[in-house]
Amino acid sequence: MSILHLKKDNPIVDESHKFSVFSRKYLGNKTNFIPLINRVIKENDLRCNSILEACMGTGVLSFYFASRGKKVIANDLLPLNYVLGKAFLCSMGNVKTWKMIKFLERINMKYGYRGVITKKFGNSFIPHSESERVDAIVDLLIKSNLTEKEKYYLTASLILAVEKIANIDSDYLLKEIMEPKMRKLRLKPINYVKSKKTIVYNKNAVVVAKKHNVDLMIVDPPFSQSDYSDYMHYPEFIVERVFANLSKPQKSDFCNPKKAISAFVKLINASKSKAIIFFYSNKGLVKKKTLVEEIKKKYKNVKVYEVVRLMGLHLIRNEPKTDFAILGFNR
Ligand SMILES: C[S@@+](CC[C@H](N)C(=O)[O-])C[C@H]1O[C@@H](n2cnc3c(N)ncnc32)[C@H](O)[C@@H]1O
């Protein structure tokens, strides 16, 4: 068994000009794991030209690999993550930056009114006046003659702007203490990867794993019964309004105590990747021993890495956390 030392929580990201995917408030966001993943890849001499991130969440790992020229397949069950993935991970092709900036300027001047979002969420998450502005902005996005890519771009900017002023923790749970800062919604351009090789899906991880023969599949699933679809209501509702064609958020089998084991077995069996890195928690619904056994059935070489946190909020917060990573690879 090897040990991976996790030095700190997420880095401070300069967002003065553009929103970055690395500063998302998202439980289980793996920005701080990037050096550890690189260490695992290097010390096991893994070939990593193509990567499938089966449960991408924010997509920070996909962003990292795509910006280094790798072929990336990124997937998540939540429509919210799909929309942000389409915005941050795919080349914006013919989206004209000047057009987006002009549109964002127009949006930032927009006055609000009481619409469905304000009625549904009122003063929770963000101040009432700003929710009214979200209503007006969402209606503008729906009514304007925008391409699908432009809508991904602008919706991503809106969701990050909401996140910045929201009275929430990393998981959209309301904080007890209101922060005294001025909380005014301000949209900015987004910092996206200029890669044409990335594919983004909004499917069950098993379906995508079956389809793609890649060098490395990264699996970072939820560990507990709390399903991500249960607490991302505000941004999910924005996505639902702007993209009526997307499916509604679904419950994950990984969060269902009766289905979690078989769901993981299906996913591991479905894998066509040459290597897998599977992140999980000692407090998860499935035991480490079970996951190791299943990965051993599929891969000749299996190593377990313990993740030890040296500092950071996870040490003082009672939050679920990643405790280990299982590496499986064939040579
Ligand atoms: C721990 S988070 C991943 C965090 C991600 N590694 C990051 O850096 O942001 C787990 C993710 O798995 C997704 N998920 C849950 N069940 C899934 C399934 N069956 N297929 C695909 N994604 C799933 C959730 O929506 C959630 O975004």
The ligand as an SDF file (V2000), in Angstrom:
LIG
                    3D

 27 29  0  0  0  0  0  0  0  0999 V2000
  -17.5490   13.0960   -6.0800 C   0  0  0  0  0  0  0  0  0  0  0  0
  -18.4270   13.8390   -7.4060 S   0  0  0  0  0  0  0  0  0  0  0  0
  -17.1950   13.9650   -8.6410 C   0  0  0  0  0  0  0  0  0  0  0  0
  -16.3340   15.1570   -8.4290 C   0  0  0  0  0  0  0  0  0  0  0  0
  -15.3520   15.3820   -9.5630 C   0  0  0  0  0  0  0  0  0  0  0  0
  -14.2810   14.4180   -9.5430 N   0  0  0  0  0  0  0  0  0  0  0  0
  -14.7860   16.7800   -9.5110 C   0  0  0  0  0  0  0  0  0  0  0  0
  -13.5440   16.9230   -9.5010 O   0  0  0  0  0  0  0  0  0  0  0  0
  -15.5620   17.7310   -9.4910 O   0  0  0  0  0  0  0  0  0  0  0  0
  -19.4280   12.5170   -7.9840 C   0  0  0  0  0  0  0  0  0  0  0  0
  -20.1850   12.8140   -9.2640 C   0  0  0  0  0  0  0  0  0  0  0  0
  -20.7320   11.5840   -9.7600 O   0  0  0  0  0  0  0  0  0  0  0  0
  -21.9110   11.8950  -10.4810 C   0  0  0  0  0  0  0  0  0  0  0  0
  -22.6540   10.6340  -10.6560 N   0  0  0  0  0  0  0  0  0  0  0  0
  -23.3650    9.9330   -9.7520 C   0  0  0  0  0  0  0  0  0  0  0  0
  -23.8330    8.7940  -10.2750 N   0  0  0  0  0  0  0  0  0  0  0  0
  -23.4120    8.7570  -11.5560 C   0  0  0  0  0  0  0  0  0  0  0  0
  -23.5810    7.8190  -12.6190 C   0  0  0  0  0  0  0  0  0  0  0  0
  -24.2770    6.6830  -12.4560 N   0  0  0  0  0  0  0  0  0  0  0  0
  -23.0300    8.0950  -13.8130 N   0  0  0  0  0  0  0  0  0  0  0  0
  -22.3430    9.2480  -14.0040 C   0  0  0  0  0  0  0  0  0  0  0  0
  -22.1360   10.1770  -13.0200 N   0  0  0  0  0  0  0  0  0  0  0  0
  -22.6560    9.9370  -11.8060 C   0  0  0  0  0  0  0  0  0  0  0  0
  -22.5730   12.9380   -9.6070 C   0  0  0  0  0  0  0  0  0  0  0  0
  -23.5130   13.7060  -10.3260 O   0  0  0  0  0  0  0  0  0  0  0  0
  -21.3610   13.7490   -9.1230 C   0  0  0  0  0  0  0  0  0  0  0  0
  -21.1660   14.8610   -9.9520 O   0  0  0  0  0  0  0  0  0  0  0  0
  1  2  1  0
  2  3  1  0
  2 10  1  0
  3  4  1  0
  4  5  1  0
  5  6  1  0
  5  7  1  0
  7  8  2  0
  7  9  1  0
 10 11  1  0
 11 12  1  0
 11 26  1  0
 12 13  1  0
 13 14  1  0
 13 24  1  0
 14 15  1  0
 14 23  1  0
 15 16  2  0
 16 17  1  0
 17 18  1  0
 17 23  2  0
 18 19  1  0
 18 20  2  0
 20 21  1  0
 21 22  2  0
 22 23  1  0
 24 25  1  0
 24 26  1  0
 26 27  1  0
M  CHG  2   2   1   9  -1
M  END
$$$$
